[in-house]
Amino acid sequence: MIRKVITYKENFIKFYKSQDLKTQEKIEYVLDLVRFERQVPKKFYKLLENTDGIWEVRILTTFKNIRILCFQDKVTLVVLTNCFLKKTQKTPQNEIKTAEKLKKEYLKDNYGGQ
């Protein structure tokens, strides 16, 4: 099964472009796992508890813990909403709220609010 990965709004692209080349390559590697692996290891991709279907893509580098929040539209489409440098154990609530808000906007734009 191949998943298609798309971005919604500009958050991910701005973040990605602000990273150095090595970090960009690491992000691309993990997104390829999400695209092509049937069973993506939880250390790279997991559903966040107590959210409205928000998933977390996890990129670990020597100096940074990057998180990309996203959701799945149908089975084979992953929509990237926002990303950030993780500095604490827990994923910040404001980042989750942003992802949930963008998910609602996306669904309204694409399905008329279903």
Sequence and secondary structure as in RCSB ss.txt:
>XXXX:A:sequence
MIRKVITYKENFIKFYKSQDLKTQEKIEYVLDLVRFERQVPKKFYKLLENTDGIWEVRILTTFKNIRILCFQDKV
TLVVLTNCFLKKTQKTPQNEIKTAEKLKKEYLKDNYGGQ
>XXXX:A:secstr
   EEEE SSHHHHHHHTS HHHHHHHHHHHHHHHH SS  TTTEEE TTSSS EEEEEE SS EEEEEEEEETT
TEEEEEEEEE  SSS  HHHHHHHHHHHHHHHHHHHS  
